[in-house]
Amino acid sequence: MASSDALKSALAHSPDNIPLLLLYAEACLAEWETSEALTSYERVLRLQPSHAAAALGLARTLFMSGRASEAAVRLELLIQKNDRDASAHLLLARVLLSENDRPAARTHYQRAVELDGTLADADLAKEMGLPPSGGPGPSGTATLVPVSGGGGSFTFSPGGETENAGFSMENDADPDGETDSPATPERPKQGFADVGGMETLKEEIRMKIIHPLKNPELFRAYGKKIGGGVLLYGPPGCGKTLISRATAGEINATFFCIGLHDVLDMWLGNSEKQLHQLFEAARRHAPSVLFFDEIDALAADRRDLRGSAGRTLINQFLAELDGGNDANEGVLVLGATNAPWHLDAAFRRPGRFDRTLFVPPPDEAARAAIIELIARDKPVQELDARALAKKTDRFSGADLKAVFDSATEEALTMAMKEGRVVPIQNRMLQAAAKRLQPTTGPWFESARNYALYANQSGQYDEILTYLGLKKK
């Protein structure tokens, strides 16, 4: 690769040459000149906002610069635009692992390898607690035949018989010695007081979820079962996981946070088995909250999965939701998705995910509350949460965290130069908010079309109301 100096000289004569800008950015990264690389990638994106390679390069540079949260936000946006970008999934897995979010890191790593097997990294997989991807079956000469669309495979032995060659997973055990599901049950300590803003949503959850679970006898008197399914949807980074965990904390229920890695398995039949184990564990620990993140990946429209092994997993999911003989009594199933329009219609049937809650970006009061929560453990000087909240319209909770991360980088740079702790100043936060854009914009652009043209029974009216296209 040409040196960065030579490429910089060439750029002086052709400053808007996108291929040249990309080459220069790569050369700067090779020499660890991250600030120059950032400038180059940002210029490409100004010239061509949809340039995926530049967006990925920018995220990689941010990660190398220690700005992991901002890198994660940009990668999530990139994946939202193109879920088949294997390199973006792999990089996001590394970023999330650096932030100790191992479950989410495993999910994105497995998705990356599913899309592009050449990206498998045995060392990274080991660090995540996963078995190495690929490799021969038990016989050493077995042939793996993928199942269409399901990500699974059969293993055929040399003798022609079909074997179950799935690797075993280390599961947590119940105190009574029973083998539990792949997910670890927990008792969240945080409640609604630890969630900034979202007061309207909290009240809806109290009425639809918490009061029934706290007053079971009263609800049984009216023939109402305790539990059921609730679907949370909205733009990424707005607190769907956080509010679900806080809901379990409010009612002192056992909480299971289920990622795709806890269900999906490369061997035929194992995914259905693991899903059943998860529901069985939740039933044993009732009252419990079973939270499925990215549920649209497990509950996709079956019309899009003809001939796919994924159809059997969806059928299993529907059967588990239906339970039988009050099997799901005391089990609250929460599902979070950024794309509710991709769910199979059968999941919306009464008795399944029949209650839907929109989780919008925080309003101004909620943003101020979130800002104060984020600032609690940081050396912030004279924080003006209300002023910052006014400057961050439609910012998600994740976006607000990115604002603090960016301001922290500036304060750290000054601290290293001066050899002392430099507090994060309000001007730094204001400047960071001005530099960053809310990542919720692309989601609303897509959601608006569904709400306007595919809004059967008014199920997306809340989106139109939020956008000011429909009166309350």
C-alpha positions in Angstrom: 0.0 0.0 0.0 1.2 3.5 -0.8 2.4 5.6 2.1 -0.1 8.0 3.7 2.1 11.0 2.7 2.0 10.1 -1.0 -1.7 9.6 -0.9 -2.2 12.8 0.9 -0.3 14.6 -1.8 -2.5 13.0 -4.4 -5.6 14.1 -2.5 -4.4 17.7 -2.6 -5.0 17.6 -6.4 -8.2 15.5 -6.2 -9.9 16.0 -2.8 -13.2 14.4 -3.7 -11.8 11.2 -5.2 -13.6 8.6 -3.1 -11.3 5.6 -4.0 -8.3 7.7 -3.1 -9.9 8.9 0.2 -10.5 5.2 1.1 -7.0 4.2 0.3 -5.7 7.1 2.3 -7.9 6.2 5.3 -6.6 2.6 5.2 -3.0 3.8 5.0 -3.6 6.0 8.0 -5.0 3.1 10.0 -2.0 1.0 9.2 0.1 3.8 10.7 -2.3 4.3 13.6 -3.2 7.8 12.5 -6.8 7.5 13.5 -7.7 11.1 13.5 -6.7 11.4 9.8 -8.5 8.2 9.0 -11.7 9.5 10.7 -11.5 12.7 8.7 -11.1 10.8 5.4 -14.0 8.4 6.1 -16.3 11.2 7.2 -15.5 13.1 3.9 -16.4 10.0 1.9 -19.7 9.8 3.8 -20.4 13.5 3.1 -19.9 12.9 -0.6 -21.8 9.6 -0.6 -23.8 9.0 2.6 -24.8 5.5 1.6 -21.2 4.2 1.1 -21.2 1.0 3.2 -17.4 0.5 3.1 -16.7 4.0 4.4 -19.3 3.6 7.2 -17.7 0.3 8.2 -14.2 1.9 8.1 -15.4 4.8 10.2 -16.8 2.4 12.8 -13.5 0.4 12.9 -11.6 3.7 13.3 -13.8 4.8 16.2 -13.3 1.4 17.9 -9.5 1.7 17.4 -9.7 5.2 19.0 -11.4 3.8 22.1 -14.8 5.1 21.2 -16.5 1.7 21.4 -20.0 3.0 22.2 -20.1 5.3 19.2 -18.7 2.5 17.0 -21.5 0.2 18.2 -24.2 2.8 17.4 -22.8 3.3 13.9 -22.5 -0.5 13.3 -26.1 -1.1 14.5 -27.3 1.5 12.0 -25.2 -0.1 9.2 -26.7 -3.5 10.1 -30.2 -2.1 10.2 -29.7 -0.9 6.6 -28.2 -4.2 5.5 -28.5 -7.2 7.8 -26.4 -9.3 5.5 -23.2 -7.3 6.0 -21.1 -10.0 7.6 -18.1 -7.7 8.2 -20.3 -5.3 10.1 -21.7 -8.1 12.3 -18.1 -9.4 13.0 -16.8 -6.0 14.0 -19.9 -5.3 16.2 -19.2 -8.6 17.9 -15.7 -7.4 18.7 -17.0 -4.1 19.9 -19.6 -5.6 22.2 -17.1 -8.1 23.6 -14.9 -5.2 24.5 -17.8 -3.7 26.5 -18.4 -7.1 28.2 -21.7 -7.6 26.4 -20.9 -11.3 25.7 -24.4 -12.5 24.8 -25.0 -9.8 22.1 -21.4 -10.3 20.9 -22.0 -14.0 20.4 -25.2 -13.3 18.5 -23.5 -11.0 16.0 -20.5 -13.3 15.6 -22.7 -16.3 14.8 -24.6 -14.1 12.3 -21.3 -13.1 10.6 -20.1 -16.7 10.3 -23.5 -17.7 9.0 -23.3 -15.1 6.3 -19.6 -15.7 5.5 -17.9 -18.8 6.8 -14.5 -17.5 6.0 -14.8 -14.9 8.8 -14.8 -17.7 11.5 -12.1 -16.8 14.1 -11.3 -19.7 16.5 -9.6 -17.4 19.0 -12.6 -14.9 19.0 -15.1 -17.7 19.3 -13.2 -19.2 22.3 -13.1 -15.8 24.0 -16.9 -15.6 23.6 -17.3 -19.1 25.0 -18.4 -20.6 21.7 -17.0 -23.8 20.0 -14.9 -23.2 16.9 -17.0 -22.8 13.8 -16.9 -25.4 11.1 -14.7 -28.5 11.2 -15.4 -32.1 10.5 -18.2 -34.1 12.2 -17.5 -36.9 14.7 -16.4 -39.4 12.1 -13.7 -37.1 10.8 -14.9 -37.7 7.2 -18.5 -36.7 7.6 -20.1 -34.3 5.1 -22.2 -31.4 6.3 -25.2 -30.6 4.2 -26.8 -27.2 5.0 -30.6 -27.1 5.6 -32.1 -24.4 3.3 -32.6 -21.1 5.1 -32.4 -22.6 8.6 -28.7 -22.4 9.3 -28.8 -26.0 10.4 -27.2 -29.2 8.9 -27.4 -32.9 8.7 -24.3 -35.0 9.3 -24.0 -38.1 7.1 -21.6 -40.8 8.3 -19.5 -42.8 5.7 -22.0 -45.6 6.0 -24.8 -43.3 4.9 -26.7 -43.1 8.2 -27.8 -39.8 9.5 -26.2 -38.9 12.8 -26.9 -36.3 15.4 -23.6 -34.6 15.5 -24.6 -31.5 17.5 -22.1 -30.2 20.0 -23.2 -30.2 23.6 -23.8 -26.9 25.5 -22.9 -26.4 29.1 -26.2 -25.6 30.8 -26.8 -24.1 34.2 -28.3 -26.5 36.7 -31.2 -25.8 39.0 -30.6 -26.2 42.7 -32.7 -29.4 42.6 -30.4 -30.9 40.1 -32.5 -30.4 37.0 -30.8 -29.4 33.8 -31.8 -25.9 32.9 -32.0 -24.0 29.6 -29.0 -22.5 27.8 -29.9 -19.1 29.3 -29.1 -18.2 32.9 -31.9 -17.1 35.1 -31.4 -13.9 37.1 -33.1 -11.7 39.6 -32.8 -8.1 38.4 -32.1 -5.5 41.2 -33.1 -2.5 39.1 -36.7 -1.3 38.8 -38.5 1.5 37.1 -36.7 4.1 39.3 -33.5 3.1 37.5 -35.0 3.8 34.0 -34.9 7.5 33.0 -38.2 8.8 31.7 -40.6 6.6 29.7 -43.3 7.4 32.2 -46.2 6.7 29.8 -44.7 3.4 28.8 -44.1 2.5 32.5 -47.8 3.2 33.3 -48.9 1.0 30.4 -46.7 -1.8 31.6 -48.1 -1.4 35.2 -51.7 -1.7 33.9 -51.0 -4.5 31.4 -48.3 -6.5 33.2 -47.5 -5.6 36.8 -50.9 -5.2 38.3 -52.1 -8.6 37.0 -49.0 -10.4 38.4 -49.3 -8.6 41.8 -53.0 -9.3 42.1 -53.4 -12.8 40.6 -56.5 -13.8 42.7 -58.4 -10.7 41.6 -57.7 -11.4 37.9 -58.5 -15.1 38.2 -61.9 -14.1 39.6 -62.6 -12.5 36.2 -61.2 -15.5 34.3 -58.0 -13.8 33.3 -54.8 -15.8 33.1 -51.7 -14.4 34.7 -48.9 -14.0 32.1 -49.1 -13.9 28.4 -47.1 -12.2 25.7 -46.3 -8.5 25.1 -44.4 -7.2 22.1 -42.2 -4.1 22.5 -41.2 -2.4 19.3 -39.5 0.8 18.2 -36.1 2.2 17.0 -32.9 0.6 18.3 -31.3 1.9 21.4 -34.4 3.2 23.1 -34.4 0.9 26.1 -36.6 -2.1 25.2 -34.2 -4.5 27.0 -33.7 -2.1 29.9 -37.5 -1.7 30.5 -38.0 -5.5 30.2 -35.3 -6.1 32.9 -36.8 -3.4 35.1 -40.3 -4.9 34.7 -38.9 -8.2 36.1 -37.3 -6.2 39.0 -40.5 -4.4 39.8 -42.4 -7.7 40.4 -39.4 -9.6 41.8 -39.7 -12.2 39.0 -37.0 -14.5 37.6 -35.6 -12.9 34.4 -34.4 -14.8 31.3 -32.7 -12.6 28.6 -32.8 -14.7 25.4 -30.5 -13.9 22.5 -30.5 -15.7 19.2 -27.5 -17.7 20.3 -29.6 -19.2 23.1 -32.0 -20.7 20.6 -30.4 -21.1 17.1 -28.3 -24.1 16.6 -26.6 -25.4 13.4 -27.9 -28.9 13.9 -31.4 -29.9 12.8 -33.9 -30.1 15.6 -31.6 -28.6 18.3 -33.1 -25.1 17.9 -36.6 -26.4 18.7 -35.2 -28.4 21.6 -33.5 -25.4 23.1 -36.5 -23.2 22.7 -38.6 -25.8 24.6 -35.9 -26.0 27.3 -36.2 -22.2 27.7 -39.9 -22.2 28.2 -39.7 -25.2 30.6 -37.1 -23.3 32.7 -39.4 -20.2 32.8 -42.3 -22.4 33.9 -40.3 -23.9 36.7 -39.2 -20.5 37.9 -42.6 -18.8 37.7 -43.4 -16.0 38.2 -40.9 -15.3 35.5 -40.2 -13.0 32.6 -38.9 -14.6 29.4 -37.4 -11.8 27.2 -36.6 -12.5 23.6 -34.4 -9.9 21.9 -34.6 -9.5 18.1 -37.6 -11.7 18.1 -38.3 -11.1 14.5 -35.4 -13.4 13.7 -37.2 -16.2 15.5 -40.8 -15.3 14.5 -40.4 -14.4 10.9 -43.3 -14.5 8.4 -43.5 -18.2 7.3 -44.4 -17.0 3.8 -40.8 -16.0 3.4 -39.5 -19.3 4.6 -41.0 -21.8 2.2 -39.0 -25.0 2.3 -36.9 -23.7 5.1 -36.1 -25.5 8.4 -36.9 -22.2 10.1 -40.6 -23.0 9.6 -40.4 -25.8 12.2 -38.8 -23.4 14.7 -41.7 -20.9 14.3 -44.2 -23.7 14.7 -42.5 -24.8 17.9 -42.5 -21.2 19.2 -46.2 -20.9 18.5 -46.9 -24.1 20.4 -44.8 -23.0 23.4 -46.7 -19.7 23.5 -50.0 -21.6 23.5 -48.8 -23.8 26.3 -51.7 -26.1 27.4 -53.4 -26.9 30.6 -52.3 -23.5 32.0 -48.6 -24.5 31.5 -47.7 -20.8 31.0 -49.5 -19.5 34.1 -47.2 -16.9 35.7 -44.9 -16.7 32.7 -44.7 -13.3 31.0 -43.2 -13.5 27.5 -41.7 -10.2 26.3 -40.5 -9.8 22.7 -38.4 -6.9 21.4 -38.0 -6.0 17.8 -37.1 -3.1 15.5 -39.2 -4.6 12.7 -42.6 -5.8 14.0 -43.9 -5.9 10.4 -41.7 -8.9 9.7 -43.4 -11.1 12.4 -45.6 -13.9 11.3 -49.3 -12.8 11.7 -49.9 -15.9 13.9 -47.9 -14.4 16.7 -50.4 -11.5 17.0 -53.3 -13.9 17.7 -55.0 -13.4 21.1 -53.2 -15.4 23.7 -49.8 -15.0 22.1 -48.3 -11.5 21.5 -51.7 -9.9 21.7 -50.5 -6.8 23.5 -48.1 -4.4 21.6 -46.3 -1.4 23.2 -44.4 1.2 21.1 -41.1 2.3 22.7 -40.3 5.6 21.1 -37.2 7.7 21.6 -37.3 9.5 24.9 -39.0 12.9 25.0 -37.3 16.0 26.4 -38.1 15.3 30.0 -37.0 11.7 29.6 -33.8 12.7 27.9 -32.9 15.0 30.8 -33.5 12.1 33.3 -31.4 9.8 31.2 -28.6 12.4 30.9 -28.6 12.7 34.7 -28.4 9.0 35.1 -25.5 8.7 32.7 -23.6 11.5 34.4 -23.9 10.0 37.9 -20.6 8.1 37.7 -18.7 10.6 35.6 -16.7 13.7 36.6 -19.1 16.2 35.0 -18.8 19.8 35.9 -22.0 22.0 36.2 -24.2 19.6 34.1 -27.2 21.3 32.5 -29.3 18.3 31.7 -32.3 20.3 30.5 -30.2 22.4 28.0 -28.6 19.3 26.6 -32.0 17.5 26.4 -33.3 20.4 24.2 -30.3 19.9 21.8 -30.9 16.2 21.4 -34.3 15.8 19.8 -35.1 12.2 18.8 -31.8 11.0 20.3 -32.2 7.4 21.7 -30.7 6.4 25.0 -27.8 4.8 23.1 -27.3 8.1 21.2 -27.1 10.0 24.5 -24.5 7.6 25.8 -22.5 8.2 22.6 -22.7 12.0 23.3 -21.1 11.4 26.7 -18.5 9.0 25.2 -17.5 11.6 22.7 -17.2 14.4 25.3 -15.3 12.0 27.6 -12.7 11.4 24.8 -12.2 15.2 24.6 -11.8 15.5 28.4 -9.4 12.4 28.5 -7.2 14.0 25.8 -6.9 17.1 27.8 -6.3 15.1 31.0 -3.4 13.2 29.5 -1.8 16.4 28.3 -2.2 18.1 31.6 -1.6 15.1 33.9 -4.7 15.6 36.0 -8.4 14.8 35.9 -10.2 17.2 33.6 -13.9 17.3 34.3 -16.4 16.9 31.4 -17.8 20.3 30.8 -21.2 21.2 29.6 -19.7 22.8 26.5 -18.0 19.5 25.6 -21.4 17.7 25.8 -23.1 20.4 23.7 -20.4 20.2 21.1 -20.6 16.4 21.0 -24.4 16.6 20.6 -24.0 19.0 17.7 -21.5 16.6 16.0 -23.6 13.5 16.3 -26.9 12.8 14.6 -29.8 10.7 16.1 -29.6 7.1 14.8 -33.4 6.8 15.0 -34.0 8.8 11.8 -33.5 5.9 9.3 -35.8 3.7 11.4 -38.6 6.2 11.3 -38.2 6.7 7.5 -38.8 2.9 7.1 -41.5 2.7 9.8 -43.4 5.6 8.3 -44.0 3.7 5.1 -45.3 0.6 6.9 -47.5 2.8 9.1 -49.0 4.6 6.1 -49.4 1.8 3.7 -49.4 -1.5 5.6 -51.2 -0.5 8.8 -53.9 -3.3 9.1 -56.3 -2.6 12.0 -54.3 0.5 12.9 -51.6 -1.5 14.7 -48.9 1.2 13.8 -51.0 4.3 14.6 -48.7 5.1 17.4 -45.9 5.7 14.9 -48.1 8.1 12.9 -49.1 9.9 16.1 -45.4 10.3 17.1 -44.6 11.6 13.7 -47.4 14.1 13.8 -49.3 12.5 10.9 -52.2 11.4 13.0 -54.0 13.1 15.8 -54.4 11.4 19.2 
